[in-house]
Each structure stands twice: as structure tokens, then as C-alpha cells.
Amino acid sequence: MNKKRFFSMTLLALMFTLLMSNILVFAAEGAAAPKTPQGAYALLTVIPLIVILVLLFKRVDMLVAGFIGGVMAMIIGGITLAQANDFLLKSIPSMLTITVPIINSALAMAVFKSGGYTSALTLVRRGIKGRVEFFAAFIVILQAAATYMSGIGGGSAMVIAPLAFTAVGAIPELIAGMSIAAAVSFTTSPASLESGIVSKLGNIAVGDYVSTMRIYWIAFVVIAIIIGFYGAKKRNALFQGDESEEFKGMTNAQLFKNTVPAIFLLFSVIFGPFVNNLVGFPLLSPLMYTIVTVALIFLCTKMNLNQSVNSMVDGSNYILVRLFSVGIFLAFINIIGETGAFSSIVSVAKLAPAALVVPTAVLAGFLVGVPAGAYVGSVLTLVLPVVASLGFSPVSLGFVAMGVGLGSQMSFVNITMQALSSGFQIPIIDVVKGNAKWVGGCVALLLVISFLI
């Protein structure tokens, strides 16, 4: 047995022993962990998050890192095995009920297999004559629009990332631009859970919150577009390879016909909520655009009906597996949250000078989003109540939400990050590293804005 394996087994054995000791001590007491830790205990509750971050950056599997951090939190907070089991049984279903990303992912893979994206790329290549930087900017705009209209970044990235990768490859700045666009979009979207949470805690109508934050959303989206454009230009990016032999001899009209399912799916994801509000009923609901997209694949591509349906079902495999993994990880994060760790981080804002309270809270939100950004909506339910108690205005709450969202784009377990890693076919650690500079710059800008407003 090598030293590394021996160390790992020893560490796990120690954690298990401490856990069992913890269960024996606290099971009889059934003591609940304090919600607002004080003093040295407040610092102690943050240690599991730091350990998880260190392990993740050392490329330890997220479930192993989460388990170690979760067990530490159980020991620190006196959380029983029965309580931990409840967290697990609740967190996995909560992730698997995120149905829109699952549907969008399945449909995107079906469109991809049918050749819809390849046809679209062939048309674009013929149209823009090598100006890849404009295509990169267009991809970021699509990501922002799709996320803003649907309220879900992961589902949008599942649709768009494969299209971008097939066209220009894995350009780090393009990926960073998509990440930033997604983060600022789902935290200010009229259709997102995140906006609903801010609305409730800020005692403001969702529409008013969205209107207030729109100028900041536009500003950061413009920055994201510039980042994507700059990356493609700086790297002298070219379209990947030659035109596919299968599509090379097709006319533009034939290519456009193959692209119809992709166009319809993107239109439904981006403009579906707007169309539904306009007509007064869910004309482009997930059910309707699922049926229509599969039908269009059958009618417009070489796939028969059975192949069209099966490609959609097979396309759900990736995201279902990832959501299951994230659900398990989220159980460990919720255990850490039960100790009051997130309250400890955010409540630091109370100690800041009056002029720095909001920037401090924004920074705290970002720091929480990095290790715990699996699903930003769930993180906000832990963070924003503490922030709201400080008497923040709705726009200040929005800045904190954006801070958490940007932090999630440095998270190894965020759904959007998982989608980008898969779509661009690179390890998620490379996505995190590529995002670091650009996301960090946006956080710095957000801190300046939150100080001035």
C-alpha cells in the first residue's frame, strides 16, 4: 500500500471514528446547531468550507471533499446522523426536480446528434467569412439572453456550449464570458428563483426588482461580450477544421432546413417566457417545445421518429448523473449551513464601517458562492436572510445575489460550470482557472459599484 493510499484510508478512518463518537454524544441530546455562531465558534464553523475548497483545488473528487467537510461540520455542530440523513433525502430530490435544465439538455443533445448544430455552423462559416470574434460575441449574447428569459443558466449552457465548442473550440475568454453572462442573468431574471427570493426578502415586486437591476445586468453582459470577443480576437481563433463532408455538398437551403430544430429550440428557450406572457397562456411551455422540437428533428433531418425520440432520452443521461452528484454534495453543504457557517461569513458585514457594509456583504456572498454554488437559489436562502436583517435596499440585495452568482462561476459543482465543462470538453478545473481572472475582475467592479451606490 503506497503512502498516499495509506494517508487517505487513515484520514477516512479517523473521520468515521470521530463521526461515530459525535453520534453517541449528541444523539441523546438532539441539540440543534446555533443559527448565528459567535466568537471562536463562528470561525470554527467555516473550517469545513475551507477544507472543501482546498481539496477541490487539489482535484479531490467533489463527493469525497464534500463528505470530509460534512463530517467535520457534524462534529463541530453536533449534528446527528438522523439529521444528516434528512438532508440527503431532501437535497437529491430538490436537484432532480430542476426539470427545465434536464429537458433542455436532452433536447440539445438530440438536436446535436441530428446534425442541427453542424448545419448551423456551416451556414455561419459561409456567412461571416472567418470573423470568428463576432461569432464568439454572438455566443455570449445567446447565453445571456437564454438565461435571462428562462431564469436558468445551466439549461441554457447545455444548449449553447456544444455549439460554441464545435465552432471555435475551447477559448478560455469565451467560456468566461458565457459564465459571467449566465451569473448576472439568472440573478436578475424575471423568471428565476433567485429573483423571487430577493423579491420576497426585499419586500419588492419581482418586476420592480428586475427593472431596478436591468441597467447593471446590461452593463455586465456588455463586459462579458467584450471578454468573449477579445479572447477570440487575441488568440486569432479560427473555425475548427473544414466543413463536414456530410454537409459540404449541401445547399444553403438544405442546411437551413437541418438547422430549423436548433433555431426553434433556441427561440423557445430565449423568447418562450415573453411569448407566453404575450399570448396569456403557455404556448411555448417545456411540454410544447419538447414535442415540437422532436417532431422537427423527424421532419427536417435524416433521423426517423424512433431515432428522434431515443436521441432525446439518451441526451438526458449527462445532466441526470450530474444533478444526482450535485444533490449528494449539496447535502453536505446543507449540513455545513446548519452549523451557521454561512451566517458567520455574511454577518462579518455587520462589523464593517457603515460605508463598507454593502461591499463587505457582496464579497461575503461571493466567498460563499465559490464552495457552495451548486445551486445558487438554495445558497441565497441561507445567505440573504442575514443580509436582509441589516436593512439593505433591494438593489443592495441584488448586488449580494450577483456576488453569489459570480462566486458560483468559480464553483466545481455549479450546474452551469458542469455544462460548460461538458460542452467544451475540458476538465472543470480548467474552466475554474480560466474564469478566475475575469470573474474576479467583475467582482472587483461590483464591489466598487456597491460602494458608490
SVG drawing of the C-alpha trace seen along z (x, -y; Angstrom):
<svg xmlns="http://www.w3.org/2000/svg" viewBox="-54 -57 58 59">
<polyline fill="none" stroke="black" stroke-width="0.4" points="0.0,0.0 1.6,-3.3 1.8,-6.3 -0.9,-8.3 -3.4,-5.5 -2.4,-4.8 -2.9,-8.5 -6.3,-8.6 -7.5,-5.5 -6.2,-6.8 -8.0,-10.1 -11.3,-8.4 -11.0,-6.1 -10.3,-9.0 -13.3,-10.9 -15.5,-7.9 -14.3,-7.3 -15.0,-11.0 -18.3,-10.8 -19.4,-7.8 -18.2,-9.5 -20.2,-12.6 -23.3,-10.5 -23.1,-8.8 -22.6,-12.1 -25.3,-14.2 -28.0,-11.7 -29.4,-11.6 -29.2,-15.4 -30.7,-16.2 -29.2,-19.6 -29.7,-21.9 -26.7,-23.8 -26.8,-27.5 -28.0,-29.6 -25.9,-32.6 -22.5,-31.4 -20.5,-33.8 -16.8,-34.2 -14.3,-31.4 -17.1,-29.0 -18.1,-31.2 -14.6,-30.8 -14.7,-27.0 -17.8,-26.6 -16.1,-28.0 -13.2,-25.4 -15.2,-22.7 -15.7,-25.1 -12.0,-25.9 -11.2,-22.2 -13.6,-21.5 -12.1,-24.3 -8.5,-23.1 -9.5,-19.5 -11.3,-20.6 -8.3,-22.6 -6.2,-19.5 -8.6,-17.7 -10.1,-15.5 -13.5,-14.2 -16.2,-16.7 -18.1,-14.0 -15.1,-12.9 -14.3,-16.6 -18.0,-17.2 -18.1,-14.1 -15.0,-15.2 -16.3,-18.7 -19.8,-17.4 -18.4,-15.1 -16.3,-17.9 -19.4,-20.1 -21.3,-17.3 -18.6,-17.1 -18.4,-20.9 -22.1,-21.5 -23.3,-18.3 -25.5,-17.3 -26.8,-13.7 -26.7,-11.0 -30.5,-11.1 -30.4,-14.9 -27.7,-14.3 -29.8,-11.5 -32.7,-14.0 -30.5,-16.5 -29.5,-13.8 -33.1,-12.6 -34.2,-16.2 -31.3,-17.6 -31.2,-14.8 -34.9,-15.2 -34.6,-19.0 -31.9,-18.8 -33.7,-16.2 -36.8,-18.4 -34.9,-21.0 -36.8,-19.8 -36.2,-22.6 -32.4,-22.1 -33.0,-18.4 -35.4,-18.9 -33.2,-21.5 -30.1,-19.3 -31.9,-16.3 -33.3,-18.3 -29.9,-20.0 -28.2,-16.6 -31.0,-15.3 -30.5,-18.4 -26.7,-17.9 -27.0,-14.3 -29.4,-15.2 -26.7,-17.5 -28.6,-20.7 -25.7,-22.5 -23.2,-21.4 -25.6,-22.7 -25.9,-26.0 -22.2,-26.3 -21.7,-25.5 -24.1,-28.3 -22.4,-30.8 -18.9,-29.9 -20.1,-30.7 -21.7,-33.9 -19.2,-35.7 -16.1,-34.7 -13.7,-33.9 -14.6,-36.7 -14.7,-34.3 -14.6,-37.1 -18.1,-38.2 -19.3,-34.6 -17.8,-34.5 -19.6,-37.7 -22.8,-36.3 -22.5,-33.1 -22.2,-35.2 -25.3,-37.2 -27.2,-34.0 -26.1,-32.7 -27.2,-36.0 -30.5,-36.1 -31.3,-32.5 -30.5,-32.6 -32.3,-35.9 -35.5,-34.7 -35.5,-31.2 -34.0,-32.1 -31.7,-29.1 -28.1,-29.3 -27.3,-25.5 -30.1,-24.7 -29.1,-27.5 -25.4,-26.4 -26.4,-22.8 -27.9,-24.1 -25.3,-26.7 -21.9,-25.3 -21.7,-22.4 -22.5,-24.9 -19.7,-27.1 -17.1,-24.3 -17.9,-22.8 -17.4,-26.3 -14.3,-27.7 -13.1,-25.3 -12.5,-25.9 -11.4,-29.6 -11.0,-30.5 -12.2,-34.0 -15.3,-32.9 -16.1,-30.4 -15.5,-33.1 -17.8,-35.5 -20.5,-32.9 -20.1,-32.2 -20.3,-35.9 -23.3,-36.4 -25.1,-33.5 -24.4,-34.6 -25.6,-38.2 -28.6,-37.0 -30.1,-34.4 -29.7,-36.6 -31.6,-39.4 -34.0,-37.5 -37.8,-38.0 -38.2,-34.2 -35.6,-33.0 -35.9,-31.5 -33.1,-33.9 -35.1,-37.0 -38.1,-35.6 -36.0,-35.1 -34.6,-38.7 -38.1,-40.0 -39.6,-38.3 -36.8,-39.3 -36.6,-42.8 -40.3,-43.3 -40.4,-44.4 -42.3,-43.1 -40.3,-40.9 -41.0,-43.3 -39.7,-46.3 -36.6,-44.4 -35.9,-43.3 -36.4,-46.9 -34.1,-48.3 -31.3,-45.8 -31.6,-45.8 -29.0,-48.6 -26.5,-46.5 -27.4,-43.4 -26.9,-45.1 -23.5,-46.6 -22.1,-43.2 -23.4,-41.4 -21.7,-44.0 -18.5,-43.3 -19.0,-39.6 -19.5,-40.1 -16.3,-42.2 -14.3,-39.4 -15.6,-36.8 -14.8,-39.0 -11.3,-39.9 -10.4,-36.3 -11.3,-35.1 -9.5,-38.1 -6.4,-37.8 -6.0,-34.1 -6.6,-34.5 -9.2,-31.9 -10.3,-30.0 -13.3,-27.8 -12.4,-24.3 -11.5,-22.1 -13.1,-22.1 -16.7,-21.8 -18.0,-18.3 -18.0,-16.1 -21.6,-15.2 -22.7,-18.9 -20.1,-20.2 -22.2,-19.5 -25.5,-20.8 -27.0,-24.0 -27.7,-26.8 -31.4,-25.9 -30.8,-22.3 -28.5,-23.4 -31.1,-25.8 -33.7,-23.0 -31.4,-20.9 -31.0,-23.9 -34.7,-24.5 -34.9,-22.3 -31.9,-24.2 -33.4,-27.6 -36.8,-26.6 -35.2,-25.3 -33.1,-28.4 -36.1,-30.6 -38.2,-28.7 -35.5,-28.9 -34.8,-32.6 -38.2,-34.0 -40.6,-31.4 -41.4,-33.3 -42.0,-36.5 -44.3,-34.8 -46.2,-33.1 -46.8,-36.4 -47.8,-38.0 -50.5,-35.4 -51.6,-34.8 -51.1,-31.0 -48.0,-28.7 -47.8,-28.4 -44.0,-27.6 -44.0,-25.6 -41.4,-22.8 -44.0,-20.3 -44.9,-22.0 -41.4,-22.9 -40.2,-19.3 -42.9,-17.8 -42.3,-20.3 -38.5,-20.0 -38.7,-16.2 -41.2,-16.5 -38.9,-19.0 -35.9,-16.7 -38.0,-13.9 -39.3,-16.2 -36.2,-18.3 -33.3,-15.9 -32.3,-12.4 -33.4,-10.8 -36.6,-8.7 -39.2,-9.2 -37.8,-6.4 -34.3,-7.8 -35.5,-11.3 -37.2,-10.2 -34.4,-8.0 -31.8,-10.7 -33.7,-13.0 -33.9,-10.3 -30.3,-9.4 -29.4,-13.1 -30.7,-13.4 -28.1,-11.0 -25.3,-13.5 -27.3,-16.1 -29.2,-13.5 -25.9,-12.0 -24.5,-15.4 -27.6,-16.5 -27.5,-13.3 -23.9,-14.0 -24.6,-17.7 -27.6,-16.6 -25.3,-14.5 -22.8,-17.3 -25.5,-19.8 -26.5,-17.5 -23.0,-18.1 -23.2,-21.8 -26.6,-22.0 -25.1,-20.2 -22.4,-22.9 -25.1,-25.5 -26.9,-24.0 -23.8,-24.9 -24.3,-28.5 -21.2,-28.7 -22.8,-30.9 -24.3,-33.2 -20.8,-33.5 -19.4,-34.6 -22.1,-37.1 -22.5,-38.5 -19.0,-39.9 -20.6,-42.7 -22.1,-43.9 -18.6,-44.6 -17.7,-46.7 -17.8,-50.6 -21.1,-51.9 -19.8,-52.8 -18.3,-49.3 -21.3,-47.2 -22.7,-46.6 -19.4,-45.8 -18.4,-43.5 -21.7,-41.7 -21.2,-41.3 -17.7,-40.0 -19.0,-37.6 -21.7,-36.4 -19.0,-35.8 -16.9,-33.8 -19.9,-31.6 -20.8,-31.1 -17.4,-29.6 -17.6,-26.4 -21.4,-26.2 -22.6,-27.4 -24.1,-24.1 -27.5,-25.8 -27.5,-29.5 -31.1,-29.7 -30.5,-27.3 -27.4,-29.3 -29.4,-32.6 -32.0,-31.1 -29.1,-30.7 -27.3,-34.0 -29.9,-36.7 -32.0,-36.5 -28.8,-37.5 -28.2,-40.3 -31.8,-41.5 -31.7,-41.8 -29.1,-44.6 -31.8,-46.7 -30.4,-46.5 -32.2,-48.2 -33.5,-45.9 -30.6,-47.0 -28.1,-46.1 -29.7,-42.7 -29.4,-42.4 -25.7,-43.1 -25.2,-40.4 -27.2,-38.0 -25.0,-38.9 -21.9,-38.3 -23.1,-34.8 -23.9,-34.2 -20.4,-35.2 -18.9,-33.1 -20.8,-30.1 -18.9,-30.5 -15.8,-29.6 -17.5,-26.5 -16.6,-23.0 -20.2,-21.8 -22.3,-24.5 -24.6,-23.2 -23.6,-25.9 -20.0,-25.1 -20.7,-21.4 -22.5,-22.2 -19.6,-24.4 -17.1,-21.7 -19.1,-19.1 -19.9,-21.3 -16.4,-22.5 -15.0,-19.0 -12.4,-20.2 -11.9,-19.4 -13.9,-21.6 -10.6,-22.7 -9.6,-24.3 -13.0,-26.2 -12.4,-27.5 -8.8,-28.6 -9.9,-30.2 -12.7,-32.1 -10.6,-33.2 -9.2,-36.4 -12.3,-37.6 -14.8,-36.7 -12.5,-38.2 -12.4,-41.5 -16.2,-41.6 -16.4,-41.0 -14.0,-43.9 -16.1,-46.1 -19.3,-45.0 -17.6,-45.9 -16.8,-49.4 -20.4,-49.9 -21.9,-48.7 -19.7,-51.2 -20.8,-54.1 -24.5,-53.4"/>
</svg>
